[in-house]
Amino acid sequence: MTVSAVRHPSTSLTPNEALREEDATPAMTVRRRLVGHRTVLAVTGEVDLATAPELASAVDTALASGAQELWLDLSGAAFMDSSGLHLLLDAHHRMRGLRRRLTIVCPGGAVRRLFEIAGVADVLPLYEDRAAAHRDA
């Protein structure tokens, strides 16, 4: 399943967004893969106010399907704003309430720095790569 952002036609675009639209490059994609009882959502691009609802929908679908483990692989995410951060904190809270496991794969970079600056790097289950997450599974 691939999820891409849709922008309302009346919304003004920044120069970078206009280039992205000309290239027909989606702002964000989410690829879903099932591995046993685990659902892996691999995110590429930018998680922001415009795209976070699409990622939230993918998370909701995974939870509704009964995934006992949800892995969010942010290795391909170039950017995340506070709406994406809020989404991940909400997913973490929901998973704990359901007694299910959330894993967030997020190597060093801009997205990881957001977690550190916001003071949630020790709250969220963050791993540098999938191998590190597997060792802790």
Secondary structure, DSSP 8 states (H G I E B T S, - for coil): -B------TTS---HHHHHHHHHT--SEEEEEEEETTEEEEEEEEEESTTTHHHHHHHHHHHHHTT-SEEEEEEEEEEEE-HHHHHHHHHHHHHHHHTT-EEEEE--SSHHHHHHHHTT-TTTS-EESSHHHHHHH-
